[in-house]
């Protein structure tokens, strides 16, 4: 397993994989991110992030079945591991703590 540091784009990709809930593959992750964040995303960048997340043990993958819509090619499907879920929950907790620590005077 590689290091545990999770960059912002990796976090976004990991969240998109979680949203897709077991049916996540490269193009689906791109679509999810573009829909959720309203910004274009490069498929190659998503594949690189998925590879890094897999090396870190945050996602796992398996080959899906053959579909006619892809000309008989199989999809590599990604899902979040228990370790990945824990990493996302820790990030969420830290962010919530930091938001809660902002004094009201910071916004005036």
N, CA, C and O atoms as CSV, one atom per row, in Angstrom:
chain,resi,resn,atom,element,x,y,z
A,1,UNK,N,N,0.842,-1.173,0.000
A,1,UNK,CA,C,0.000,0.000,0.000
A,1,UNK,C,C,0.888,1.237,0.000
A,1,UNK,O,O,1.884,1.291,0.722
A,2,UNK,N,N,0.533,2.222,-0.803
A,2,UNK,CA,C,1.279,3.453,-0.913
A,2,UNK,C,C,0.918,4.385,0.242
A,2,UNK,O,O,0.161,4.006,1.135
A,3,UNK,N,N,1.459,5.605,0.223
A,3,UNK,CA,C,1.187,6.576,1.277
A,3,UNK,C,C,-0.287,6.891,1.414
A,3,UNK,O,O,-1.084,6.565,0.534
A,4,UNK,N,N,-0.650,7.522,2.512
A,4,UNK,CA,C,-2.051,7.765,2.795
A,4,UNK,C,C,-2.505,9.177,2.470
A,4,UNK,O,O,-3.692,9.480,2.587
A,5,UNK,N,N,-1.571,10.062,2.057
A,5,UNK,CA,C,-1.973,11.426,1.742
A,5,UNK,C,C,-2.988,11.410,0.607
A,5,UNK,O,O,-2.798,10.707,-0.386
A,6,UNK,N,N,-4.045,12.167,0.744
A,6,UNK,CA,C,-5.098,12.221,-0.257
A,6,UNK,C,C,-5.216,13.657,-0.763
A,6,UNK,O,O,-5.612,14.551,-0.014
A,7,UNK,N,N,-4.872,13.879,-2.031
A,7,UNK,CA,C,-4.980,15.203,-2.625
A,7,UNK,C,C,-6.430,15.555,-2.920
A,7,UNK,O,O,-7.312,14.698,-2.876
A,8,UNK,N,N,-6.666,16.835,-3.224
A,8,UNK,CA,C,-8.034,17.298,-3.469
A,8,UNK,C,C,-8.690,16.546,-4.621
A,8,UNK,O,O,-9.837,16.115,-4.502
A,9,UNK,N,N,-7.969,16.381,-5.751
A,9,UNK,CA,C,-8.576,15.701,-6.894
A,9,UNK,C,C,-8.833,14.233,-6.578
A,9,UNK,O,O,-9.848,13.676,-6.996
A,10,UNK,N,N,-7.920,13.604,-5.842
A,10,UNK,CA,C,-8.131,12.214,-5.431
A,10,UNK,C,C,-9.378,12.105,-4.549
A,10,UNK,O,O,-10.156,11.160,-4.678
A,11,UNK,N,N,-9.558,13.068,-3.662
A,11,UNK,CA,C,-10.747,13.062,-2.800
A,11,UNK,C,C,-12.011,13.164,-3.647
A,11,UNK,O,O,-12.986,12.453,-3.403
A,12,UNK,N,N,-11.993,14.041,-4.633
A,12,UNK,CA,C,-13.161,14.219,-5.502
A,12,UNK,C,C,-13.445,12.938,-6.281
A,12,UNK,O,O,-14.598,12.523,-6.396
A,13,UNK,N,N,-12.397,12.312,-6.815
A,13,UNK,CA,C,-12.576,11.064,-7.563
A,13,UNK,C,C,-13.102,9.967,-6.632
A,13,UNK,O,O,-13.980,9.192,-7.011
A,14,UNK,N,N,-12.563,9.909,-5.418
A,14,UNK,CA,C,-13.013,8.896,-4.451
A,14,UNK,C,C,-14.491,9.103,-4.097
A,14,UNK,O,O,-15.248,8.139,-3.981
A,15,UNK,N,N,-14.889,10.352,-3.928
A,15,UNK,CA,C,-16.301,10.646,-3.658
A,15,UNK,C,C,-17.184,10.244,-4.839
A,15,UNK,O,O,-18.273,9.705,-4.641
A,16,UNK,N,N,-16.721,10.504,-6.066
A,16,UNK,CA,C,-17.497,10.126,-7.257
A,16,UNK,C,C,-17.637,8.612,-7.355
A,16,UNK,O,O,-18.692,8.108,-7.740
A,17,UNK,N,N,-16.580,7.887,-7.009
A,17,UNK,CA,C,-16.656,6.417,-7.007
A,17,UNK,C,C,-17.683,5.962,-5.974
A,17,UNK,O,O,-18.458,5.042,-6.234
A,18,UNK,N,N,-17.693,6.592,-4.824
A,18,UNK,CA,C,-18.657,6.233,-3.778
A,18,UNK,C,C,-20.084,6.527,-4.242
A,18,UNK,O,O,-20.991,5.734,-3.993
A,19,UNK,N,N,-20.286,7.653,-4.911
A,19,UNK,CA,C,-21.621,8.012,-5.403
A,19,UNK,C,C,-22.097,6.978,-6.425
A,19,UNK,O,O,-23.267,6.595,-6.429
A,20,UNK,N,N,-21.188,6.531,-7.287
A,20,UNK,CA,C,-21.549,5.547,-8.322
A,20,UNK,C,C,-21.829,4.178,-7.720
A,20,UNK,O,O,-22.439,3.328,-8.368
A,21,UNK,N,N,-21.393,3.963,-6.499
A,21,UNK,CA,C,-21.740,2.790,-5.703
A,21,UNK,C,C,-21.602,1.447,-6.433
A,21,UNK,O,O,-22.589,0.756,-6.683
A,22,UNK,N,N,-20.363,1.100,-6.765
A,22,UNK,CA,C,-20.079,-0.200,-7.362
A,22,UNK,C,C,-20.208,-0.246,-8.870
A,22,UNK,O,O,-19.821,-1.240,-9.484
A,23,UNK,N,N,-20.742,0.802,-9.488
A,23,UNK,CA,C,-20.889,0.853,-10.938
A,23,UNK,C,C,-19.998,1.941,-11.527
A,23,UNK,O,O,-20.299,2.492,-12.587
A,24,UNK,N,N,-18.898,2.249,-10.834
A,24,UNK,CA,C,-18.021,3.338,-11.252
A,24,UNK,C,C,-16.943,2.827,-12.209
A,24,UNK,O,O,-16.215,1.887,-11.890
A,25,UNK,N,N,-16.853,3.439,-13.357
A,25,UNK,CA,C,-15.750,3.213,-14.295
A,25,UNK,C,C,-15.318,4.592,-14.778
A,25,UNK,O,O,-15.995,5.582,-14.499
A,26,UNK,N,N,-14.215,4.672,-15.490
A,26,UNK,CA,C,-13.619,5.953,-15.835
A,26,UNK,C,C,-14.589,7.000,-16.342
A,26,UNK,O,O,-14.677,8.090,-15.777
A,27,UNK,N,N,-15.323,6.680,-17.411
A,27,UNK,CA,C,-16.226,7.665,-18.012
A,27,UNK,C,C,-17.358,8.049,-17.056
A,27,UNK,O,O,-17.786,9.203,-17.038
A,28,UNK,N,N,-17.840,7.096,-16.267
A,28,UNK,CA,C,-18.917,7.391,-15.318
A,28,UNK,C,C,-18.414,8.329,-14.222
A,28,UNK,O,O,-19.146,9.208,-13.768
A,29,UNK,N,N,-17.173,8.142,-13.801
A,29,UNK,CA,C,-16.591,9.015,-12.782
A,29,UNK,C,C,-16.426,10.432,-13.344
A,29,UNK,O,O,-16.705,11.414,-12.657
A,30,UNK,N,N,-15.972,10.527,-14.595
A,30,UNK,CA,C,-15.854,11.840,-15.245
A,30,UNK,C,C,-17.218,12.536,-15.269
A,30,UNK,O,O,-17.331,13.702,-14.890
A,31,UNK,N,N,-18.244,11.822,-15.711
A,31,UNK,CA,C,-19.592,12.406,-15.790
A,31,UNK,C,C,-20.092,12.853,-14.423
A,31,UNK,O,O,-20.692,13.920,-14.292
A,32,UNK,N,N,-19.841,12.033,-13.406
A,32,UNK,CA,C,-20.306,12.373,-12.060
A,32,UNK,C,C,-19.637,13.648,-11.565
A,32,UNK,O,O,-20.298,14.526,-11.011
A,33,UNK,N,N,-18.330,13.751,-11.765
A,33,UNK,CA,C,-17.603,14.939,-11.310
A,33,UNK,C,C,-18.082,16.175,-12.073
A,33,UNK,O,O,-18.312,17.228,-11.479
A,34,UNK,N,N,-18.230,16.039,-13.400
A,34,UNK,CA,C,-18.677,17.184,-14.203
A,34,UNK,C,C,-20.069,17.632,-13.784
A,34,UNK,O,O,-20.351,18.829,-13.739
A,35,UNK,N,N,-20.938,16.679,-13.477
A,35,UNK,CA,C,-22.293,17.015,-13.056
A,35,UNK,C,C,-22.302,17.665,-11.675
A,35,UNK,O,O,-22.992,18.661,-11.452
A,36,UNK,N,N,-21.536,17.096,-10.756
A,36,UNK,CA,C,-21.540,17.597,-9.375
A,36,UNK,C,C,-20.814,18.939,-9.235
A,36,UNK,O,O,-21.239,19.795,-8.459
A,37,UNK,N,N,-19.719,19.125,-9.985
A,37,UNK,CA,C,-18.878,20.299,-9.787
A,37,UNK,C,C,-18.993,21.316,-10.903
A,37,UNK,O,O,-18.429,22.408,-10.824
A,38,UNK,N,N,-19.734,20.950,-11.952
A,38,UNK,CA,C,-19.929,21.856,-13.076
A,38,UNK,C,C,-18.597,22.367,-13.619
A,38,UNK,O,O,-18.402,23.566,-13.816
A,39,UNK,N,N,-17.679,21.412,-13.856
A,39,UNK,CA,C,-16.399,21.770,-14.453
A,39,UNK,C,C,-15.912,20.585,-15.282
A,39,UNK,O,O,-16.182,19.433,-14.945
A,40,UNK,N,N,-15.194,20.872,-16.369
A,40,UNK,CA,C,-14.709,19.778,-17.217
A,40,UNK,C,C,-13.610,18.990,-16.526
A,40,UNK,O,O,-12.823,19.541,-15.756
A,41,UNK,N,N,-13.565,17.695,-16.808
A,41,UNK,CA,C,-12.568,16.818,-16.211
A,41,UNK,C,C,-11.979,15.944,-17.315
A,41,UNK,O,O,-12.703,15.468,-18.189
A,42,UNK,N,N,-10.675,15.739,-17.272
A,42,UNK,CA,C,-9.971,14.931,-18.257
A,42,UNK,C,C,-10.021,13.456,-17.855
A,42,UNK,O,O,-9.717,13.109,-16.714
A,43,UNK,N,N,-10.407,12.588,-18.801
A,43,UNK,CA,C,-10.493,11.158,-18.510
A,43,UNK,C,C,-9.143,10.581,-18.086
A,43,UNK,O,O,-9.080,9.738,-17.191
A,44,UNK,N,N,-8.067,11.033,-18.725
A,44,UNK,CA,C,-6.737,10.539,-18.354
A,44,UNK,C,C,-6.381,10.888,-16.913
A,44,UNK,O,O,-5.772,10.086,-16.205
A,45,UNK,N,N,-6.763,12.087,-16.486
A,45,UNK,CA,C,-6.492,12.501,-15.111
A,45,UNK,C,C,-7.267,11.635,-14.126
A,45,UNK,O,O,-6.764,11.290,-13.057
A,46,UNK,N,N,-8.497,11.289,-14.498
A,46,UNK,CA,C,-9.310,10.434,-13.628
A,46,UNK,C,C,-8.690,9.039,-13.536
A,46,UNK,O,O,-8.612,8.465,-12.450
A,47,UNK,N,N,-8.251,8.496,-14.668
A,47,UNK,CA,C,-7.620,7.169,-14.639
A,47,UNK,C,C,-6.350,7.184,-13.783
A,47,UNK,O,O,-6.096,6.242,-13.032
A,48,UNK,N,N,-5.554,8.253,-13.895
A,48,UNK,CA,C,-4.340,8.359,-13.071
A,48,UNK,C,C,-4.703,8.395,-11.587
A,48,UNK,O,O,-4.066,7.736,-10.765
A,49,UNK,N,N,-5.731,9.170,-11.255
A,49,UNK,CA,C,-6.162,9.253,-9.855
A,49,UNK,C,C,-6.685,7.909,-9.371
A,49,UNK,O,O,-6.403,7.503,-8.243
A,50,UNK,N,N,-7.446,7.216,-10.216
A,50,UNK,CA,C,-7.965,5.897,-9.820
A,50,UNK,C,C,-6.813,4.916,-9.567
A,50,UNK,O,O,-6.862,4.123,-8.627
A,51,UNK,N,N,-5.784,4.977,-10.409
A,51,UNK,CA,C,-4.617,4.098,-10.194
A,51,UNK,C,C,-3.931,4.417,-8.869
A,51,UNK,O,O,-3.558,3.511,-8.123
A,52,UNK,N,N,-3.766,5.717,-8.577
A,52,UNK,CA,C,-3.131,6.101,-7.310
A,52,UNK,C,C,-3.991,5.655,-6.125
A,52,UNK,O,O,-3.468,5.155,-5.129
A,53,UNK,N,N,-5.298,5.834,-6.233
A,53,UNK,CA,C,-6.196,5.430,-5.148
A,53,UNK,C,C,-6.151,3.916,-4.932
A,53,UNK,O,O,-6.247,3.434,-3.803
A,54,UNK,N,N,-6.004,3.184,-6.023
A,54,UNK,CA,C,-5.912,1.726,-5.895
A,54,UNK,C,C,-4.588,1.330,-5.239
A,54,UNK,O,O,-4.553,0.428,-4.402
A,55,UNK,N,N,-3.504,2.002,-5.617
A,55,UNK,CA,C,-2.201,1.719,-4.997
A,55,UNK,C,C,-2.228,2.017,-3.499
A,55,UNK,O,O,-1.547,1.355,-2.717
A,56,UNK,N,N,-3.009,3.006,-3.111
A,56,UNK,CA,C,-3.116,3.371,-1.695
A,56,UNK,C,C,-4.107,2.486,-0.933
A,56,UNK,O,O,-4.219,2.584,0.289
A,57,UNK,N,N,-4.819,1.630,-1.654
A,57,UNK,CA,C,-5.783,0.740,-1.015
A,57,UNK,C,C,-7.118,1.400,-0.712
A,57,UNK,O,O,-7.899,0.882,0.087
A,58,UNK,N,N,-7.388,2.540,-1.342
A,58,UNK,CA,C,-8.625,3.263,-1.071
A,58,UNK,C,C,-9.766,2.831,-1.985
A,58,UNK,O,O,-10.937,2.998,-1.644
A,59,UNK,N,N,-9.423,2.271,-3.153
A,59,UNK,CA,C,-10.425,1.679,-4.043
A,59,UNK,C,C,-9.916,0.315,-4.485
A,59,UNK,O,O,-8.719,0.034,-4.425
A,60,UNK,N,N,-10.831,-0.515,-4.924
A,60,UNK,CA,C,-10.480,-1.788,-5.533
A,60,UNK,C,C,-11.216,-1.849,-6.865
A,60,UNK,O,O,-12.207,-1.148,-7.070
A,61,UNK,N,N,-10.721,-2.694,-7.770
A,61,UNK,CA,C,-11.368,-2.772,-9.073
A,61,UNK,C,C,-11.517,-4.218,-9.505
A,61,UNK,O,O,-10.821,-5.116,-9.032
A,62,UNK,N,N,-12.444,-4.404,-10.413
A,62,UNK,CA,C,-12.646,-5.710,-11.025
A,62,UNK,C,C,-13.212,-5.476,-12.423
A,62,UNK,O,O,-13.823,-4.442,-12.693
A,63,UNK,N,N,-13.002,-6.437,-13.296
A,63,UNK,CA,C,-13.508,-6.299,-14.651
A,63,UNK,C,C,-14.994,-6.657,-14.666
A,63,UNK,O,O,-15.408,-7.674,-14.110
A,64,UNK,N,N,-15.795,-5.793,-15.318
A,64,UNK,CA,C,-17.213,-6.049,-15.469
A,64,UNK,C,C,-17.460,-6.970,-16.649
A,64,UNK,O,O,-16.521,-7.408,-17.313
A,65,UNK,N,N,-18.718,-7.259,-16.905
A,65,UNK,CA,C,-19.083,-8.136,-18.002
A,65,UNK,C,C,-19.017,-7.439,-19.349
A,65,UNK,O,O,-18.897,-6.216,-19.419
A,66,UNK,N,N,-19.095,-8.211,-20.406
A,66,UNK,CA,C,-19.090,-7.690,-21.767
A,66,UNK,C,C,-20.447,-7.056,-22.056
A,66,UNK,O,O,-21.492,-7.626,-21.745
A,67,UNK,N,N,-20.412,-5.856,-22.661
A,67,UNK,CA,C,-21.659,-5.188,-23.027
A,67,UNK,C,C,-21.621,-4.827,-24.509
A,67,UNK,O,O,-20.562,-4.506,-25.050
A,68,UNK,N,N,-22.766,-4.882,-25.153
A,68,UNK,CA,C,-22.821,-4.548,-26.579
A,68,UNK,C,C,-22.624,-3.056,-26.810
A,68,UNK,O,O,-22.126,-2.650,-27.860
A,69,UNK,N,N,-23.015,-2.229,-25.823
A,69,UNK,CA,C,-22.879,-0.781,-25.981
A,69,UNK,C,C,-21.422,-0.345,-26.119
A,69,UNK,O,O,-21.152,0.725,-26.665
A,70,UNK,N,N,-20.489,-1.144,-25.640
A,70,UNK,CA,C,-19.052,-0.820,-25.738
A,70,UNK,C,C,-18.357,-1.704,-26.772
A,70,UNK,O,O,-17.136,-1.859,-26.737
A,71,UNK,N,N,-19.123,-2.277,-27.683
A,71,UNK,CA,C,-18.530,-3.100,-28.729
A,71,UNK,C,C,-17.882,-4.361,-28.196
A,71,UNK,O,O,-16.908,-4.848,-28.770
A,72,UNK,N,N,-18.404,-4.888,-27.119
A,72,UNK,CA,C,-17.869,-6.121,-26.564
A,72,UNK,C,C,-16.720,-5.929,-25.592
A,72,UNK,O,O,-16.193,-6.901,-25.051
A,73,UNK,N,N,-16.328,-4.677,-25.364
A,73,UNK,CA,C,-15.227,-4.428,-24.418
A,73,UNK,C,C,-15.771,-4.422,-22.992
A,73,UNK,O,O,-16.906,-4.018,-22.741
A,74,UNK,N,N,-14.954,-4.868,-22.094
A,74,UNK,CA,C,-15.348,-4.899,-20.684
A,74,UNK,C,C,-14.916,-3.607,-19.988
A,74,UNK,O,O,-13.950,-2.962,-20.395
A,75,UNK,N,N,-15.640,-3.245,-18.944
A,75,UNK,CA,C,-15.312,-2.061,-18.148
A,75,UNK,C,C,-14.572,-2.499,-16.895
A,75,UNK,O,O,-14.853,-3.559,-16.336
A,76,UNK,N,N,-13.613,-1.668,-16.450
A,76,UNK,CA,C,-13.004,-1.880,-15.130
A,76,UNK,C,C,-13.846,-1.084,-14.132
A,76,UNK,O,O,-13.908,0.144,-14.193
A,77,UNK,N,N,-14.485,-1.796,-13.225
A,77,UNK,CA,C,-15.373,-1.172,-12.246
A,77,UNK,C,C,-14.644,-0.959,-10.924
A,77,UNK,O,O,-13.935,-1.843,-10.444
A,78,UNK,N,N,-14.823,0.200,-10.353
A,78,UNK,CA,C,-14.146,0.572,-9.098
A,78,UNK,C,C,-15.161,0.683,-7.963
A,78,UNK,O,O,-16.311,1.072,-8.171
A,79,UNK,N,N,-14.719,0.339,-6.783
A,79,UNK,CA,C,-15.540,0.540,-5.585
A,79,UNK,C,C,-14.630,0.977,-4.444
A,79,UNK,O,O,-13.436,0.679,-4.433
A,80,UNK,N,N,-15.208,1.677,-3.500
A,80,UNK,CA,C,-14.454,2.203,-2.354
A,80,UNK,C,C,-14.248,1.078,-1.345
A,80,UNK,O,O,-15.185,0.348,-1.024
A,81,UNK,N,N,-13.034,0.942,-0.852
A,81,UNK,CA,C,-12.738,-0.054,0.176
A,81,UNK,C,C,-13.130,0.504,1.553
A,81,UNK,O,O,-13.453,1.684,1.681
A,82,UNK,N,N,-13.097,-0.335,2.556
A,82,UNK,CA,C,-13.378,0.121,3.925
A,82,UNK,C,C,-12.355,1.179,4.341
A,82,UNK,O,O,-12.693,2.142,5.028
A,83,UNK,N,N,-11.112,0.994,3.922
A,83,UNK,CA,C,-10.054,1.968,4.213
A,83,UNK,C,C,-10.358,3.299,3.515
A,83,UNK,O,O,-10.138,4.365,4.091
A,84,UNK,N,N,-10.858,3.240,2.289
A,84,UNK,CA,C,-11.231,4.450,1.561
A,84,UNK,C,C,-12.382,5.176,2.235
A,84,UNK,O,O,-12.386,6.403,2.330
A,85,UNK,N,N,-13.355,4.412,2.699
A,85,UNK,CA,C,-14.492,5.028,3.399
A,85,UNK,C,C,-14.010,5.733,4.670
A,85,UNK,O,O,-14.441,6.846,4.972
A,86,UNK,N,N,-13.120,5.081,5.405
A,86,UNK,CA,C,-12.587,5.684,6.629
A,86,UNK,C,C,-11.819,6.966,6.307
A,86,UNK,O,O,-11.926,7.955,7.033
A,87,UNK,N,N,-11.052,6.948,5.228
A,87,UNK,CA,C,-10.299,8.141,4.831
A,87,UNK,C,C,-11.246,9.291,4.512
A,87,UNK,O,O,-10.998,10.426,4.919
A,88,UNK,N,N,-12.324,9.011,3.789
A,88,UNK,CA,C,-13.305,10.060,3.465
A,88,UNK,C,C,-13.984,10.593,4.719
A,88,UNK,O,O,-14.199,11.798,4.848
A,89,UNK,N,N,-14.322,9.693,5.647
A,89,UNK,CA,C,-14.967,10.138,6.884
A,89,UNK,C,C,-14.033,11.014,7.711
A,89,UNK,O,O,-14.476,11.989,8.318
A,90,UNK,N,N,-12.744,10.677,7.742
A,90,UNK,CA,C,-11.775,11.492,8.485
A,90,UNK,C,C,-11.627,12.864,7.852
A,90,UNK,O,O,-11.571,13.868,8.563
A,91,UNK,N,N,-11.564,12.925,6.536
A,91,UNK,CA,C,-11.461,14.218,5.845
A,91,UNK,C,C,-12.696,15.063,6.136
A,91,UNK,O,O,-12.588,16.259,6.409
A,92,UNK,N,N,-13.854,14.444,6.076
A,92,UNK,CA,C,-15.097,15.168,6.351
A,92,UNK,C,C,-15.105,15.722,7.768
A,92,UNK,O,O,-15.511,16.862,7.993
A,93,UNK,N,N,-14.652,14.909,8.729
A,93,UNK,CA,C,-14.625,15.342,10.114
A,93,UNK,C,C,-13.687,16.540,10.300
A,93,UNK,O,O,-14.037,17.507,10.976
A,94,UNK,N,N,-12.506,16.471,9.702
A,94,UNK,CA,C,-11.543,17.572,9.822
A,94,UNK,C,C,-12.111,18.847,9.206
A,94,UNK,O,O,-12.004,19.929,9.784
A,95,UNK,N,N,-12.714,18.709,8.030
A,95,UNK,CA,C,-13.291,19.892,7.378
A,95,UNK,C,C,-14.421,20.489,8.218
A,95,UNK,O,O,-14.501,21.708,8.372
A,96,UNK,N,N,-15.284,19.646,8.756
A,96,UNK,CA,C,-16.376,20.151,9.598
A,96,UNK,C,C,-15.836,20.856,10.830
A,96,UNK,O,O,-16.349,21.905,11.218
A,97,UNK,N,N,-14.789,20.283,11.459
A,97,UNK,CA,C,-14.187,20.923,12.634
A,97,UNK,C,C,-13.643,22.298,12.268
A,97,UNK,O,O,-13.819,23.263,13.011
A,98,UNK,N,N,-12.983,22.377,11.124
A,98,UNK,CA,C,-12.404,23.657,10.708
A,98,UNK,C,C,-13.501,24.672,10.392
A,98,UNK,O,O,-13.369,25.839,10.760
A,99,UNK,N,N,-14.578,24.263,9.723
A,99,UNK,CA,C,-15.693,25.174,9.445
A,99,UNK,C,C,-16.315,25.652,10.750
A,99,UNK,O,O,-16.656,26.827,10.887
A,100,UNK,N,N,-16.463,24.737,11.713
A,100,UNK,CA,C,-17.052,25.096,12.998
A,100,UNK,C,C,-16.156,26.036,13.799
A,100,UNK,O,O,-16.648,26.790,14.638
A,101,UNK,N,N,-14.854,26.001,13.550
A,101,UNK,CA,C,-13.908,26.833,14.292
A,101,UNK,C,C,-13.820,28.260,13.756
A,101,UNK,O,O,-13.209,29.116,14.395
A,102,UNK,N,N,-14.405,28.527,12.621
A,102,UNK,CA,C,-14.355,29.876,12.047
A,102,UNK,C,C,-15.229,30.802,12.892
A,102,UNK,O,O,-16.423,30.548,13.049
A,103,UNK,N,N,-14.652,31.863,13.433
A,103,UNK,CA,C,-15.471,32.785,14.243
A,103,UNK,C,C,-16.425,33.585,13.350
A,103,UNK,O,O,-16.137,33.843,12.182
A,104,UNK,N,N,-17.563,33.971,13.925
A,104,UNK,CA,C,-18.558,34.743,13.158
A,104,UNK,C,C,-17.953,36.034,12.609
A,104,UNK,O,O,-18.356,36.520,11.553
A,105,UNK,N,N,-16.989,36.577,13.333
A,105,UNK,CA,C,-16.385,37.837,12.899
A,105,UNK,C,C,-15.572,37.678,11.617
A,105,UNK,O,O,-15.266,38.668,10.952
A,106,UNK,N,N,-15.226,36.460,11.272
A,106,UNK,CA,C,-14.442,36.233,10.058
A,106,UNK,C,C,-15.228,36.580,8.804
A,106,UNK,O,O,-14.636,36.862,7.762
A,107,UNK,N,N,-16.545,36.563,8.888
A,107,UNK,CA,C,-17.383,36.798,7.701
A,107,UNK,C,C,-17.906,38.223,7.606
A,107,UNK,O,O,-18.609,38.552,6.651
A,108,UNK,N,N,-17.582,39.077,8.573
A,108,UNK,CA,C,-18.107,40.445,8.507
A,108,UNK,C,C,-17.135,41.405,7.881
A,108,UNK,O,O,-17.434,42.593,7.756
